[in-house]
Amino acid sequence: MGIRLNHILAGALAAALVLPAVSAADVTLPRTLAWSAYGTNSSGYAQAVAIGNMLQNKYGTSLRVLPGDNDVSRMTPLRTNRVDMCACGIASYFGSEGVMMFADPEWGPQPVRVITTSIASFGLALAVAGDLDVKTPADLRGKRIAYVRGDDALNKGTEAYLAFGGLTWNDVERVDFPGYGRSFDGIIAGQADASFTTTVTPPAQQLASSPRGIAWPELDHNDTEGWKRLTDTAPYFQPHRITSGAGGISADNPYYGASYPYPILIANADLSEDTVYGLIRAMNDNFDDYKDSAPGAAGYSLENQNLKWVMPFHEGVVRYFREKGIWTEDMQAHQDELIKRQELLASTWATYMASNPPRDADAFRDGWMKARADALTAAGMNPVFE
């Protein structure tokens, strides 16, 4: 089975980091790499096992994984340098922007860099009761749409799908639910009509098996105006041909919708360029060794990488793509703009923290979000979150 992944102990990790690096086929990696990830029953953790086996077998590098129950617990070890990387979700983007759970005195905008991402066969979409005549997001006008209290990421996804159809929350009936699962219970019970989810999640399967059935409003990939509205609202989404999901979605019956990567492997900007270069090269040179070893692992393929996404790539990754002849001047210009955005957010955060901001959590967040939006707008950048 290759290596056994263990929880990281601070003392053991500190000792491991002083071991010399090992090389194979011009790839230089430390003896031990550490990253945080989703829980042990997640596909992200299983992918880490598969990649870790490859690294051990090919390079003698041990991968140690610290599983985390939520976004903050996964990113905290990265912030405190207990791990080298985080196999995170879209919260990594929220962290880089300093919004939602990161609009907090302990956090603020994070200097993260992308190493690689995985795009799998599923998508992220609004699941709609199948007994309604909803074929596109524009058909959701006047419908009862779930709003999940305390889950900003889900609600932002809903907002993005509505925006594709030229709608806002004001054009639908918002129905609040205390949790994600309860929103699907509400659809089945006739209390709501749609909720945001992944196409493969069990609640979506349950809705598909219910008397109401399930429908997925299609996002026309040629509708440039619709996509602009969607990405202005949530720029981390991208068009995706979805081939797995509830309601009969398959390779023979694809659904044209949207997705964003999961996991997103990130590091801090100051992680060694040689380490990152070695890892991304190892993952691409030995892709066949792990692509079929865990659900979703095939999503790390080179052709699945979006090189003009919403967070900057690590310099070690840029170096690798330059060597491959893939990295273009246009990509570099996009990279430079993303780094400029991060630097502006960091300086705005420093100024805000030095201004004796309110101690009340809500007042602190409101003040920061205004300062952030003002700074980005003045620089000609889309605040996205306001």
Secondary structure, 3 states (H helix, E strand, C coil): CCCCCCCCCHHHHHHHCCCCCEEECCEEECCEEEEEECCCCCHHHHHHHHHHHHHHHHHCCEEEEEECCCHHHHHHHHHCCCCCEEEECCHHHHHHHCCHHHCCCCCCCCCEEEEEECCCCCCEEEEEECCCCCCCHHHHCCCEEEEECCCHHHHHHHHHHHHHCCCCHHHCEEEEECCHHHHHHHHHCCCCCEEEEECCCHHHHHHHHCCCCEECCCCCCCCHHHHHHHHHHCCCCEEEEECCECCCECCCCCEEEEECCCCEEEEECCCCHHHHHHHHHHHHHCHHHHCCCCCCHHHHCHHHCCCCCCCCECHHHHHHHHHCCCCCHHHHHHHHHHHHHHHHHHHHHHHHHCCCCCCCHHHHHHHHHHHHHHHHHHCCCCCCCC
